Amino acid sequence: QVQLVESGGGLVQPGMSLRLSCAASGSIFPFANMAWYRQAPGKEREMVATISNVGSTQYGDSMRGRFTISRDNARKTVYLQMNNLKPEDTAVYYCNAVTTLFSRDYDAWGQGTQVTVSS
């Protein structure tokens, strides 16, 4: 069983920064591909950034250059550093963990953390 708990969201002005954290329980974290997704009101959930179990990263087009995903396997935590935030970044941000271990598939989601960018 894997549980993910996000934190770090809040209300910020445009141009400011936030760092989201996602703490994982259980023993699969070092083997999991981790990701951040977001969902704005009335829109579909979209991929923000992913980081593989060996540290390879990918970003959504509108986030590249502003957001940085990282992970700390010792702390079982994945981070999303968000710089130069824009109003269109307003959304609920979700953490996701995916892996397959010993023929068992894991696909876990956190409860989400709200990010609001507004002046």
WOPE-V402380 format. One line per field, one symbol per residue. psi: psi as a letter, one per 20 degrees, with the letter a starting at -180 (. if undefined). burial: + if it has 24 or more other ideal C-beta (glycine too) atoms within 12 Angstrom, else -. Layout:
BEGIN
psi = ???
burial = ???
END
This chain:
BEGIN
psi = ppppoqriraprqqirqqoqqopqrajighiqpqqprqoqpjrqpqpgqqprijjpqqqqgihpihqpqrqohhilpqqopoqlqqhiiprppqqppprppljpppnqqaiqppppoq.
burial = -+-++++++--+-----+++++++---+++++++++++-+------+++++-+---+-++--+--++++++----+++++++--++--+++++++++++------+-+++-++++++--
END
